[in-house]
Amino acid sequence: MKSYDLVIVGCGIVGSAAAFYASRKNKKVLIIEKNFCGFNSSGNAQGGLAPYIYDNAEMIKFHTEAMSLHSELRNELQNFSPTDPFYVKKPYVRVAVNEDEANNFKEFLSISSKEDCFWYGENEIKKVESKLINAMYGGIFTENYFEVDSFNLTNSLKDAAINMGSKLINFDFRKENLITHKVNGHIRFEGVSLDKEKIHAENIIISSGPWTKEMLDNLMTVNVMPLKGQILRASSKEDLNISVSWGKDYVTKKQDGLLWLGTTEEDVGFDDSPTSDGKKMILDAFKSMFSGFSDLHVEKQTACLRPSSPENVPIIRESESIKGLYVSTGAGRNGIKLGPVLGKRVVDLINTN
Ligand SMILES: Cc1cc2nc3c(=O)[nH]c(=O)nc-3n(C[C@H](O)[C@H](O)[C@H](O)COP(=O)(O)OP(=O)(O)OC[C@H]3O[C@@H](n4cnc5c(N)ncnc54)[C@H](O)[C@@H]3O)c2cc1C
């Protein structure tokens, strides 16, 4: 029987990061993926590593650790994989959409240690991007914002893990594939049975994004649901000097030379089809904020599903009923930024148990 230290189900950014950090600890890893690495939101996200501007202490720790891991990955990932994640630093403004939000943002800046974030009034914002016409409440500005190519980062982590000895197989995993046995009154994970092959493994991580809850139905309660988001990729001769977000929406110019405009938040189950309503909503939101771009032409529309948890607080834990079975998911809108933390923390949790 083949034997692994760790099985990982789902090769989005969380699964590929878990495989990367486990491989660096010399663990023998098997990744099981139903579609392909970066199939869902990990391969289609905008890829912004936006500053966290709220006051949840647990989330502040997640975001601080995330930026430190991204900084390491930016410098070191090339030593493990030739796939370039395209980390790009650019100016960014988070526009307040009303006075209450402006006051919250200002209060956040006064108590936080984010020295690289500043309050900009309407005129200062217009100086950095004159086409941004609807910034009357001001916003938070930083020069120190990063974006990545989310598909490449996810695949780079996976490729790095494979270069260190991990294996990836294509398989539609179900809970019936889990093998468990009883030890001292506990049920323990023992391996997986795939078609006719049985594989022994010490531990398993389910990092199947929005599908995690259904996969573990009746075995473990995981409060995660799909939240659809759509993005338009559009061409225009006009340039955009900064990356901008407001409310749930944003626009930025990406590596491919296109403006990426987002987004929607739709509770429509596992339906991930792009819609004309979604396109209209995104274009209307963009036009309400910017002048110009009269030649804007939508080249591509995508839709994918975020793994959304209450308050977008990630879920990283071991099953209460099956020892050795772990989940890591639920980063919602911030999964590209937090993905490396979700992967690393679940691997660290296994090592401390
Ligand atoms: C429109 C949009 C824009 C976004 N923009 C940003 C952004 O700018 N910044 C940011 O930080 N985050 C962003 N996000 C959020 C981020 O993309 C997600 O939180 C993150 O990609 C989730 O990663 P994951 O690994 O948890 O899940 P997923 O990417 O969903 O990966 C799960 C994997 O599990 C596999 N799988 C499912 N079922 C099975 C099965 N039965 N057997 C085997 N494998 C299975 C799937 O095929 C998939 O590859 C955005 C999301 C959306 C939708």
The ligand as an ORCA input file, in Angstrom:
! r2SCAN-3c Opt
* xyz 0 1
  C     -14.638     37.634     -8.107
  C     -13.664     37.328     -6.997
  C     -12.601     38.182     -6.771
  C     -11.715     37.946     -5.719
  N     -10.685     38.817     -5.507
  C      -9.857     38.609     -4.466
  C      -8.787     39.510     -4.226
  O      -8.599     40.486     -4.955
  N      -7.986     39.290     -3.155
  C      -8.156     38.220     -2.323
  O      -7.410     38.084     -1.357
  N      -9.150     37.314     -2.558
  C     -10.006     37.493     -3.596
  N     -11.030     36.620     -3.822
  C     -11.236     35.503     -2.884
  C     -10.351     34.295     -3.207
  O     -10.320     34.079     -4.592
  C     -10.878     33.025     -2.506
  O     -11.147     33.276     -1.141
  C      -9.824     31.916     -2.583
  O      -9.394     31.720     -3.907
  C     -10.384     30.608     -2.034
  O      -9.377     29.646     -2.142
  P      -9.611     28.159     -1.656
  O      -8.375     27.404     -1.886
  O     -10.183     28.174     -0.270
  O     -10.822     27.600     -2.554
  P     -10.946     27.305     -4.133
  O     -10.177     28.254     -4.928
  O     -12.397     27.169     -4.384
  O     -10.255     25.887     -4.295
  C     -10.928     24.693     -3.924
  C     -10.487     23.581     -4.847
  O     -11.116     22.366     -4.392
  C     -11.430     21.598     -5.523
  N     -12.486     20.617     -5.203
  C     -13.784     20.884     -4.928
  N     -14.464     19.729     -4.731
  C     -13.560     18.726     -4.866
  C     -13.665     17.310     -4.797
  N     -14.843     16.680     -4.579
  N     -12.545     16.553     -4.966
  C     -11.332     17.162     -5.209
  N     -11.196     18.519     -5.321
  C     -12.304     19.274     -5.151
  C     -11.909     22.643     -6.547
  O     -11.848     22.122     -7.877
  C     -10.934     23.791     -6.296
  O      -9.811     23.711     -7.156
  C     -11.900     36.807     -4.881
  C     -12.948     35.932     -5.147
  C     -13.832     36.173     -6.196
  C     -14.960     35.206     -6.452
*
